[in-house]
Amino acid sequence: MLFHVEMTVNLPHDMTSARADELKAQEKAMAQQLQREGVWRHLWRIAGRYANVSIFDVESPAHLHDVLSRLPLFPYMSMEVTALCRHASSVREGDA
């Protein structure tokens, strides 16, 4: 199942820069691993914001929830999730 997820990060103003850097490094490592595994199919930065638009390819909504809730920055994110399905006019057979 494909899902469009828009994530916005809101780190607390009183978080130390060392803690923020640690969380960001952990987030980057996990995001890259999920991309290599094919779970996090696409990742784009939203210009001018600490936010991204992503496409996830997961087994179920519960699987997506599990993946997202394990992200190191999850406690500091607001997310909008939209389920996707293949458009009848799409020429890409691999997008289910």
GILIN-V665352 format. One record per helix or strand. SS is the DSSP state (A for helix, B for strand). FROM is the first residue (numbers start at 1). TO is the last residue. If there is no record, write none. Layout:
ss: [SS:SS]
from: [FROM:FROM]
to: [TO:TO]
This chain:
ss: [B:A:B:B:A:A:B]
from: [2:17:40:51:61:74:77]
to: [9:36:45:57:69:76:84]
